C-alpha cells in the first residue's frame, strides 16, 4: 500500500540552540559583523574602544540583526595571528557589555578554545569558527558548554589560503569536509541543534570555486544543519562586477549592491543566516528573498503531499 503523505506532519522549522535560547530560522536572519581589530579587510580600526564597539552593536541590533558576531583576530587573506592575551583583551569586554544590553544573540568569531570558554562565561551564546573546531581543545571546550557553533570550511590558513587554492570538485570537497566536521561534533557530544555550517566563500577559494559553491548551496543545505553564508563586501563582488562591465577596483565600501544580490541568491538557494556588514539593507533583502523562497517551496511541498494520493 502506498503511504498517504497528504496527512504527514509539516516539516519542523529550523532552529539554532544558543546557550539556553532558541533562535528560530523559519525565516532567514542576518548576522551583523563587528570586528574589534585594527586590520580587518573592511572595518578594521573603526571600533578601537569598548564604547564604540558597543554603540555599533546596538545600532546593528536596532537595524534588525538577530546575531552580533564579534571578532578580535582578522582572518582576511594574509592576516597574521594574534596572541591569546590580545584576542581576549579585545573581545571579552565587548561581549560582556553587549550580552548585558542586547536581545540579539552575541556570537564570538574565534578558533581559540580559551576564548570560547571565557566568552560563554561572559555571556556569548554562539561561536563562529573559521577552522571548524579543529584546533586542539576546541571540541572539548564547546562540548562542555551550551553555545551554538558555526563550522566553516577554509583551505589552508589566513596567511596563505589565497596563494594556490586547488580542488578537484569544490562543491563535493567542501560538502564532505562540513559533513565530517558535523559528525566530529556529534561524536564529541555537541547536539545537532547547536550546529550550523558555512562553505567559507573566499577562504582558500578562487572565483570559480566560489561560483561552484554558490550554485550548489541547495546541496550543501542537505547536509542537515542550517546554512550560513558570508559574502558581504568580499572581493568576489568586485570581481563579478568587473566581469559584468562595471568599473574595476571597487573598494569594500562600494560593494553594497553586489553584496545584496549575492545574499539574496544565497537565501533563495537555502541559506538561513546571512553574515553582513551593512545590516539594515541586508535585512530588507533577506526578508524579501526569504518570502520568495517560502512561496517557491510551498507549491513543491503541496505537490509532494499529493503525489501519492491518487
VENSUL-V809441 format. One record per residue. N is the residue number from 1. RES is the residue in three letters. SS is DSSP state (hx for helix, st for strand, lp for the rest). PHI is phi in whole degrees, -180 to 180 (999 if undefined). Layout:
# VENSUL-V809441
n=N res=RES ss=SS phi=PHI
n=N res=RES ss=SS phi=PHI
This chain:
# VENSUL-V809441
n=1 res=UNK ss=lp phi=999
n=2 res=UNK ss=lp phi=-79
n=3 res=UNK ss=lp phi=-68
n=4 res=UNK ss=lp phi=-83
n=5 res=UNK ss=hx phi=-78
n=6 res=UNK ss=hx phi=-68
n=7 res=UNK ss=hx phi=-102
n=8 res=UNK ss=lp phi=-70
n=9 res=UNK ss=lp phi=-70
n=10 res=UNK ss=lp phi=-66
n=11 res=UNK ss=lp phi=-62
n=12 res=UNK ss=lp phi=-74
n=13 res=UNK ss=lp phi=-60
n=14 res=UNK ss=lp phi=-67
n=15 res=UNK ss=st phi=-139
n=16 res=UNK ss=st phi=-132
n=17 res=UNK ss=st phi=-87
n=18 res=UNK ss=st phi=-126
n=19 res=UNK ss=lp phi=52
n=20 res=UNK ss=lp phi=95
n=21 res=UNK ss=st phi=-108
n=22 res=UNK ss=st phi=-118
n=23 res=UNK ss=st phi=-95
n=24 res=UNK ss=st phi=-74
n=25 res=UNK ss=lp phi=-116
n=26 res=UNK ss=lp phi=-57
n=27 res=UNK ss=lp phi=-111
n=28 res=UNK ss=lp phi=-59
n=29 res=UNK ss=st phi=-125
n=30 res=UNK ss=st phi=-111
n=31 res=UNK ss=st phi=-104
n=32 res=UNK ss=st phi=-83
n=33 res=UNK ss=st phi=-94
n=34 res=UNK ss=st phi=-133
n=35 res=UNK ss=st phi=-96
n=36 res=UNK ss=lp phi=-101
n=37 res=UNK ss=lp phi=-125
n=38 res=UNK ss=lp phi=-87
n=39 res=UNK ss=lp phi=-136
n=40 res=UNK ss=lp phi=-67
n=41 res=UNK ss=lp phi=-65
n=42 res=UNK ss=lp phi=-111
n=43 res=UNK ss=lp phi=-122
n=44 res=UNK ss=lp phi=-60
n=45 res=UNK ss=lp phi=85
n=46 res=UNK ss=lp phi=-81
n=47 res=UNK ss=lp phi=-130
n=48 res=UNK ss=lp phi=-79
n=49 res=UNK ss=lp phi=-118
n=50 res=UNK ss=hx phi=-62
n=51 res=UNK ss=hx phi=-63
n=52 res=UNK ss=hx phi=-66
n=53 res=UNK ss=hx phi=-65
n=54 res=UNK ss=hx phi=-65
n=55 res=UNK ss=hx phi=-61
n=56 res=UNK ss=hx phi=-68
n=57 res=UNK ss=hx phi=-61
n=58 res=UNK ss=hx phi=-64
n=59 res=UNK ss=hx phi=-63
n=60 res=UNK ss=hx phi=-65
n=61 res=UNK ss=hx phi=-64
n=62 res=UNK ss=hx phi=-65
n=63 res=UNK ss=lp phi=-80
n=64 res=UNK ss=lp phi=115
n=65 res=UNK ss=lp phi=-67
n=66 res=UNK ss=lp phi=-83
n=67 res=UNK ss=st phi=-135
n=68 res=UNK ss=st phi=-113
n=69 res=UNK ss=st phi=-102
n=70 res=UNK ss=st phi=-102
n=71 res=UNK ss=st phi=-123
n=72 res=UNK ss=lp phi=-116
n=73 res=UNK ss=lp phi=-140
n=74 res=UNK ss=lp phi=-66
n=75 res=UNK ss=lp phi=-119
n=76 res=UNK ss=lp phi=-66
n=77 res=UNK ss=lp phi=-55
n=78 res=UNK ss=lp phi=87
n=79 res=UNK ss=lp phi=-68
n=80 res=UNK ss=lp phi=-92
n=81 res=UNK ss=lp phi=-70
n=82 res=UNK ss=lp phi=-115
n=83 res=UNK ss=lp phi=-71
n=84 res=UNK ss=hx phi=-58
n=85 res=UNK ss=hx phi=-60
n=86 res=UNK ss=hx phi=-70
n=87 res=UNK ss=hx phi=-64
n=88 res=UNK ss=hx phi=-61
n=89 res=UNK ss=hx phi=-62
n=90 res=UNK ss=hx phi=-72
n=91 res=UNK ss=hx phi=-94
n=92 res=UNK ss=hx phi=-60
n=93 res=UNK ss=hx phi=-62
n=94 res=UNK ss=hx phi=-70
n=95 res=UNK ss=hx phi=-59
n=96 res=UNK ss=hx phi=-60
n=97 res=UNK ss=hx phi=-74
n=98 res=UNK ss=hx phi=-66
n=99 res=UNK ss=hx phi=-64
n=100 res=UNK ss=hx phi=-77
n=101 res=UNK ss=hx phi=-104
n=102 res=UNK ss=lp phi=-109
n=103 res=UNK ss=lp phi=-86
n=104 res=UNK ss=lp phi=-66
n=105 res=UNK ss=st phi=-68
n=106 res=UNK ss=st phi=-94
n=107 res=UNK ss=st phi=-116
n=108 res=UNK ss=st phi=-117
n=109 res=UNK ss=st phi=-89
n=110 res=UNK ss=lp phi=-159
n=111 res=UNK ss=lp phi=-114
n=112 res=UNK ss=lp phi=-89
n=113 res=UNK ss=hx phi=-59
n=114 res=UNK ss=hx phi=-66
n=115 res=UNK ss=hx phi=-66
n=116 res=UNK ss=hx phi=-56
n=117 res=UNK ss=hx phi=-63
n=118 res=UNK ss=hx phi=-73
n=119 res=UNK ss=hx phi=-66
n=120 res=UNK ss=hx phi=-63
n=121 res=UNK ss=hx phi=-64
n=122 res=UNK ss=lp phi=-90
n=123 res=UNK ss=lp phi=117
n=124 res=UNK ss=lp phi=-67
n=125 res=UNK ss=lp phi=-119
n=126 res=UNK ss=st phi=-155
n=127 res=UNK ss=st phi=-120
n=128 res=UNK ss=st phi=-114
n=129 res=UNK ss=st phi=-114
n=130 res=UNK ss=lp phi=-68
n=131 res=UNK ss=lp phi=-103
n=132 res=UNK ss=lp phi=56
n=133 res=UNK ss=lp phi=59
n=134 res=UNK ss=lp phi=-98
n=135 res=UNK ss=lp phi=-69
n=136 res=UNK ss=lp phi=-55
n=137 res=UNK ss=lp phi=92
n=138 res=UNK ss=hx phi=-69
n=139 res=UNK ss=hx phi=-61
n=140 res=UNK ss=hx phi=-66
n=141 res=UNK ss=hx phi=-61
n=142 res=UNK ss=hx phi=-74
n=143 res=UNK ss=hx phi=-66
n=144 res=UNK ss=lp phi=-75
n=145 res=UNK ss=lp phi=-112
n=146 res=UNK ss=lp phi=-130
n=147 res=UNK ss=lp phi=-69
n=148 res=UNK ss=st phi=-70
n=149 res=UNK ss=st phi=-142
n=150 res=UNK ss=st phi=-101
n=151 res=UNK ss=st phi=-99
n=152 res=UNK ss=st phi=-111
n=153 res=UNK ss=lp phi=-90
n=154 res=UNK ss=lp phi=-145
n=155 res=UNK ss=lp phi=-90
n=156 res=UNK ss=lp phi=84
n=157 res=UNK ss=lp phi=-135
n=158 res=UNK ss=lp phi=-54
n=159 res=UNK ss=lp phi=-65
n=160 res=UNK ss=lp phi=-131
n=161 res=UNK ss=lp phi=-64
n=162 res=UNK ss=lp phi=-100
n=163 res=UNK ss=lp phi=-73
n=164 res=UNK ss=lp phi=-148
n=165 res=UNK ss=lp phi=-65
n=166 res=UNK ss=lp phi=-142
n=167 res=UNK ss=lp phi=-141
n=168 res=UNK ss=lp phi=-75
n=169 res=UNK ss=lp phi=-148
n=170 res=UNK ss=hx phi=-59
n=171 res=UNK ss=hx phi=-63
n=172 res=UNK ss=hx phi=-65
n=173 res=UNK ss=hx phi=-69
n=174 res=UNK ss=hx phi=-65
n=175 res=UNK ss=hx phi=-62
n=176 res=UNK ss=hx phi=-65
n=177 res=UNK ss=hx phi=-62
n=178 res=UNK ss=hx phi=-64
n=179 res=UNK ss=hx phi=-61
n=180 res=UNK ss=hx phi=-66
n=181 res=UNK ss=hx phi=-70
n=182 res=UNK ss=hx phi=-61
n=183 res=UNK ss=hx phi=-63
n=184 res=UNK ss=hx phi=-62
n=185 res=UNK ss=hx phi=-65
n=186 res=UNK ss=hx phi=-63
n=187 res=UNK ss=hx phi=-66
n=188 res=UNK ss=hx phi=-81
n=189 res=UNK ss=lp phi=102
n=190 res=UNK ss=lp phi=-90
n=191 res=UNK ss=lp phi=-65
n=192 res=UNK ss=hx phi=-59
n=193 res=UNK ss=hx phi=-69
n=194 res=UNK ss=hx phi=-95
n=195 res=UNK ss=st phi=-110
n=196 res=UNK ss=st phi=-139
n=197 res=UNK ss=st phi=-130
n=198 res=UNK ss=st phi=-138
n=199 res=UNK ss=lp phi=-70
n=200 res=UNK ss=lp phi=74
n=201 res=UNK ss=lp phi=-58
n=202 res=UNK ss=lp phi=83
n=203 res=UNK ss=lp phi=-101
n=204 res=UNK ss=lp phi=74
n=205 res=UNK ss=lp phi=-148
n=206 res=UNK ss=lp phi=-88
n=207 res=UNK ss=hx phi=-55
n=208 res=UNK ss=hx phi=-64
n=209 res=UNK ss=hx phi=-69
n=210 res=UNK ss=hx phi=-61
n=211 res=UNK ss=hx phi=-70
n=212 res=UNK ss=hx phi=-62
n=213 res=UNK ss=hx phi=-68
n=214 res=UNK ss=hx phi=-61
n=215 res=UNK ss=hx phi=-67
n=216 res=UNK ss=lp phi=-104
n=217 res=UNK ss=hx phi=-57
n=218 res=UNK ss=hx phi=-61
n=219 res=UNK ss=hx phi=-68
n=220 res=UNK ss=hx phi=-65
n=221 res=UNK ss=hx phi=-62
n=222 res=UNK ss=lp phi=-74
n=223 res=UNK ss=lp phi=-60
n=224 res=UNK ss=lp phi=136
n=225 res=UNK ss=lp phi=-65
n=226 res=UNK ss=st phi=-55
n=227 res=UNK ss=st phi=-99
n=228 res=UNK ss=st phi=-107
n=229 res=UNK ss=st phi=-130
n=230 res=UNK ss=st phi=-126
n=231 res=UNK ss=lp phi=-126
n=232 res=UNK ss=lp phi=-60
n=233 res=UNK ss=lp phi=61
n=234 res=UNK ss=lp phi=-75
n=235 res=UNK ss=hx phi=-61
n=236 res=UNK ss=hx phi=-52
n=237 res=UNK ss=hx phi=-63
n=238 res=UNK ss=hx phi=-64
n=239 res=UNK ss=hx phi=-64
n=240 res=UNK ss=hx phi=-65
n=241 res=UNK ss=hx phi=-63
n=242 res=UNK ss=hx phi=-63
n=243 res=UNK ss=hx phi=-66
n=244 res=UNK ss=lp phi=-85
n=245 res=UNK ss=lp phi=105
n=246 res=UNK ss=lp phi=-77
n=247 res=UNK ss=lp phi=-61
n=248 res=UNK ss=lp phi=-73
n=249 res=UNK ss=lp phi=81
n=250 res=UNK ss=lp phi=-62
n=251 res=UNK ss=lp phi=-72
n=252 res=UNK ss=hx phi=-51
n=253 res=UNK ss=hx phi=-73
n=254 res=UNK ss=hx phi=-100
n=255 res=UNK ss=lp phi=-109
n=256 res=UNK ss=hx phi=-62
n=257 res=UNK ss=hx phi=-60
n=258 res=UNK ss=hx phi=-64
n=259 res=UNK ss=hx phi=-63
n=260 res=UNK ss=hx phi=-66
n=261 res=UNK ss=hx phi=-61
n=262 res=UNK ss=hx phi=-68
n=263 res=UNK ss=hx phi=-62
n=264 res=UNK ss=hx phi=-65
n=265 res=UNK ss=hx phi=-60
n=266 res=UNK ss=hx phi=-60
n=267 res=UNK ss=hx phi=-65
n=268 res=UNK ss=hx phi=-63
n=269 res=UNK ss=lp phi=-105
n=270 res=UNK ss=lp phi=118
n=271 res=UNK ss=lp phi=-67
n=272 res=UNK ss=lp phi=-108
n=273 res=UNK ss=st phi=-132
n=274 res=UNK ss=st phi=-118
n=275 res=UNK ss=st phi=-91
n=276 res=UNK ss=st phi=-150
n=277 res=UNK ss=lp phi=-83
n=278 res=UNK ss=lp phi=-95
n=279 res=UNK ss=hx phi=-70
n=280 res=UNK ss=hx phi=-57
n=281 res=UNK ss=hx phi=-66
n=282 res=UNK ss=hx phi=-68
n=283 res=UNK ss=hx phi=-58
n=284 res=UNK ss=hx phi=-62
n=285 res=UNK ss=hx phi=-62
n=286 res=UNK ss=hx phi=-68
n=287 res=UNK ss=hx phi=-63
n=288 res=UNK ss=hx phi=-68
n=289 res=UNK ss=hx phi=-62
n=290 res=UNK ss=hx phi=-64
n=291 res=UNK ss=hx phi=-64
n=292 res=UNK ss=hx phi=-66
n=293 res=UNK ss=hx phi=-65
n=294 res=UNK ss=hx phi=-66
n=295 res=UNK ss=hx phi=-64
n=296 res=UNK ss=hx phi=-70
n=297 res=UNK ss=hx phi=-75
n=298 res=UNK ss=hx phi=-61
n=299 res=UNK ss=hx phi=-63
n=300 res=UNK ss=hx phi=-65
n=301 res=UNK ss=hx phi=-64
n=302 res=UNK ss=hx phi=-66
n=303 res=UNK ss=hx phi=-65
n=304 res=UNK ss=hx phi=-65
n=305 res=UNK ss=hx phi=-67
n=306 res=UNK ss=hx phi=-98
n=307 res=UNK ss=lp phi=-60
n=308 res=UNK ss=lp phi=-104
n=309 res=UNK ss=lp phi=-92
n=310 res=UNK ss=lp phi=-88
